[in-house]
C-alpha cells in the first residue's frame, strides 16, 4: 500500500504541473476469464464476482473534440472457478475464488460530443497480489472414497505479472465536475504461466485471458488557468 500511495502521489504532482484537468475515478467491476481451449478430461467453468477499482487521471486537451487521458488505477478483481479433471476411473474437483490485485495504466484517446464521450486505447497492468482460496476433492481411481484439501495459494505463483490489451469506454459529464462511465478491457496476453490448472498443478490445457467490465463515478477538478 505504501508503494501504491507513492505512485498515486507522484502521479498527482505530475498532473498538477500540466495544463490539464485532474480527475478521480472510483467504482465497481466484474472480471471474467476467457479460456483458449478445453477437452473432455478437463472441464472448467468460471463465474464473475464483483470487485472494485480506484484511480487518478488527467485529461489533456488536443483539440476542440479530442483529448488524451492517461490514468493510473488500482483494481481488486474476483472470479469463481470450478474445475473437474478426470484421470482414469477417478476425478479431481476443485472449487475456489481467485482474487487478483492490479495496478492499471490505461492511456486513452477521448472524443467528446457535448456532455458525452467515447474513449479507446491500450492498457498495461501489473499484478501486485491476490490469492486463490477454496477446496480440492479427489475421489475414485487409486483413492478409497474421497478426501478434500484446502486451496490457499498466492496469485503471483501461477499468474504472469504483466497483462496488456485494448480498452474502450463511454461516459457522460454531469454538473459540478461529476461524471459516469463504463469501460471494457480485453487482455491479449496469457495469464497463466504454464498449461497447468491454477493453483494446484493438475493437467490443464487452457491458457486464461482476463476480461473486465467497470462502471465508475468520476470527479474532475476545474481546469487551471
C-alpha positions in Angstrom: 0.0 0.0 0.0 2.9 2.4 0.7 4.2 1.8 -2.9 0.7 2.5 -4.3 0.4 5.7 -2.2 3.8 6.9 -3.5 2.8 6.2 -7.1 -0.5 8.0 -6.8 1.1 10.9 -5.1 3.8 11.2 -7.8 1.1 11.0 -10.5 -0.9 13.8 -8.8 2.1 16.1 -8.6 2.9 15.4 -12.3 -0.7 16.2 -13.3 -0.8 19.3 -11.2 2.1 20.8 -13.2 0.5 20.2 -16.6 -2.2 22.3 -18.3 -4.7 19.5 -17.7 -7.8 18.7 -15.9 -7.1 16.3 -13.0 -9.7 13.8 -12.0 -10.5 10.9 -9.7 -12.3 7.6 -10.6 -13.8 5.0 -8.4 -16.4 2.2 -8.9 -17.1 -1.5 -9.2 -16.1 -4.1 -11.8 -16.8 -7.6 -13.0 -14.0 -9.9 -14.2 -14.3 -12.9 -16.4 -11.8 -15.3 -17.8 -11.7 -16.5 -21.4 -10.1 -19.9 -22.0 -8.1 -20.8 -25.1 -9.4 -24.4 -25.2 -11.0 -27.3 -23.2 -11.4 -31.1 -23.6 -13.5 -33.9 -22.2 -11.0 -34.8 -19.4 -10.8 -31.3 -18.1 -13.9 -29.1 -17.7 -13.5 -25.6 -16.2 -16.2 -23.1 -15.6 -15.8 -19.5 -14.2 -18.3 -17.1 -12.7 -17.9 -13.3 -12.4 -17.6 -11.7 -9.0 -17.9 -8.1 -8.0 -14.7 -6.2 -7.4 -13.6 -2.5 -7.1 -11.2 0.0 -8.6 -10.0 3.5 -7.8 -7.6 5.8 -9.7 -6.4 9.2 -10.7 -6.3 10.6 -14.3 -5.8 13.8 -16.1 -7.3 15.0 -19.3 -5.0 16.8 -21.8 -6.8 18.7 -24.5 -5.6 18.1 -28.0 -8.3 19.9 -29.9 -11.9 21.0 -29.5 -13.2 17.5 -29.5 -10.1 15.3 -28.8 -8.1 14.8 -25.6 -5.5 12.4 -24.2 -6.4 10.7 -20.9 -3.6 8.8 -19.1 -4.6 7.2 -15.8 -3.2 5.1 -13.0 -5.6 2.9 -11.0 -5.7 0.1 -8.5 -8.2 -2.7 -9.1 -9.2 -5.7 -6.9 -10.8 -8.3 -9.1 -12.5 -11.6 -8.3 -13.9 -14.6 -10.1 -15.1 -18.1 -9.1 -13.6 -21.3 -10.7 -15.0 -24.8 -10.8 -12.6 -27.4 -12.3 -13.2 -31.1 -13.0 -10.2 -33.1 -14.1 -10.8 -36.8 -14.9 -8.0 -39.3 -14.6 -8.7 -42.9 -15.4 -11.5 -44.0 -13.1 -11.3 -41.1 -10.7 -11.5 -37.3 -10.8 -10.3 -34.2 -9.1 -12.9 -31.4 -8.4 -11.6 -28.0 -7.4 -13.7 -25.0 -6.4 -12.1 -21.7 -5.4 -12.4 -18.0 -5.5 -9.5 -16.3 -7.3 -8.7 -12.7 -6.3 -6.3 -10.5 -8.3 -4.8 -7.1 -7.4 -3.6 -5.0 -10.3 -2.0 -1.6 -11.0 -3.5 -0.5 -14.3 -2.2 2.1 -16.7 -4.6 2.9 -19.5 -3.7 5.7 -22.0 -6.9 6.6 -23.8 -7.8 8.9 -26.7 -11.2 10.6 -25.8 -13.6 12.0 -28.4 -16.2 14.4 -26.8 -19.5 15.5 -28.2 -21.2 17.8 -25.8 -21.5 16.0 -22.4 -20.9 12.6 -23.9 -17.6 11.0 -24.8 -16.1 7.8 -26.3 -12.6 6.7 -25.3 -10.3 4.0 -26.6 -6.7 3.0 -26.2 -4.2 0.5 -24.8 -3.9 -0.6 -21.1 -1.0 -2.2 -19.3 -1.5 -4.0 -16.0 0.9 -5.2 -13.3 -0.2 -8.0 -10.9 0.8 -6.9 -7.4 -1.1 -9.5 -5.3 -4.1 -11.8 -4.8 -4.9 -15.3 -3.7 -6.9 -18.4 -4.6 -8.9 -19.9 -1.7 -11.2 -22.9 -1.8 -11.3 -26.7 -1.7 -9.9 -29.6 -3.8 -11.6 -33.0 -3.6 -10.1 -36.2 -5.0 -12.2 -39.3 -5.5 -12.1 -42.7 -7.3 -9.1 -44.2 -9.0 -6.4 -45.1 -6.5 -8.3 -43.3 -3.7 -10.6 -45.3 -1.5 -13.6 -43.0 -1.2 -12.7 -39.3 -1.4 -10.8 -36.7 0.6 -10.6 -32.9 0.5 -7.7 -30.5 1.0 -7.8 -26.7 1.2 -6.6 -24.4 -1.6 -4.7 -21.3 -0.5 -2.2 -20.1 -3.0 -0.7 -16.7 -3.9 -1.8 -15.5 -7.4 1.8 -14.5 -8.3 2.9 -18.1 -8.2 0.6 -19.1 -11.1 -0.1 -15.9 -13.0 2.1 -13.7 -15.1 2.8 -10.3 -13.6 2.2 -8.4 -16.8 -1.1 -8.1 -18.7 -2.0 -5.8 -21.7 -4.7 -5.3 -24.2 -7.2 -2.8 -25.6 -9.6 -0.7 -23.6 -12.8 1.1 -24.7 -15.3 3.2 -22.8 -18.2 5.6 -22.9 -19.3 8.2 -20.4 -21.2 11.4 -19.7 -20.2 14.5 -17.8 -22.5 15.8 -15.1 -22.7 19.1 -13.3 -20.3 20.1 -10.6 -17.4 18.1 -12.2 -19.0 14.7 -11.7 -19.4 12.1 -14.4 -20.4 8.5 -15.0 -18.5 6.0 -17.2 -18.5 2.4 -18.4 -15.3 0.8 -19.6 -14.4 -2.7 -21.0 -11.0 -4.3 -21.2 -9.8 -7.4 -23.2 -6.5 -8.9 -22.1 -4.4 -10.2 -25.0 -1.6 -11.8 -23.0 -1.7 -15.2 -21.4 -2.4 -15.0 -17.6 -1.2 -18.5 -16.7 2.5 -19.3 -16.6 2.1 -22.9 -17.7 -0.7 -25.1 -19.2 -1.5 -26.3 -15.7 -4.5 -25.8 -13.5 -4.3 -22.9 -11.1 -3.3 -23.2 -8.3 -2.6 -26.9 -7.7 -0.7 -28.3 -10.6 -3.0 -30.8 -12.3 -3.1 -31.2 -16.1 -4.8 -28.2 -17.7 -4.9 -27.4 -21.4 -6.4 -24.0 -21.5 -4.5 -20.7 -21.1 -6.5 -17.9 -19.5 -7.2 -14.4 -20.6 -8.5 -11.6 -18.5 -11.6 -9.5 -19.4 -13.1 -6.8 -17.2 -16.2 -4.5 -17.3 -16.1 -1.5 -15.0 -18.7 1.2 -14.0 -17.3 4.3 -12.4 -18.1 7.6 -10.8 -15.6 10.4 -11.7 -14.8 13.8 -10.4 -12.7 16.4 -12.3 -11.2 19.4 -10.7 -11.7 22.8 -12.5 -9.2 23.4 -15.3 -6.2 25.5 -14.2 -6.0 28.9 -15.8 
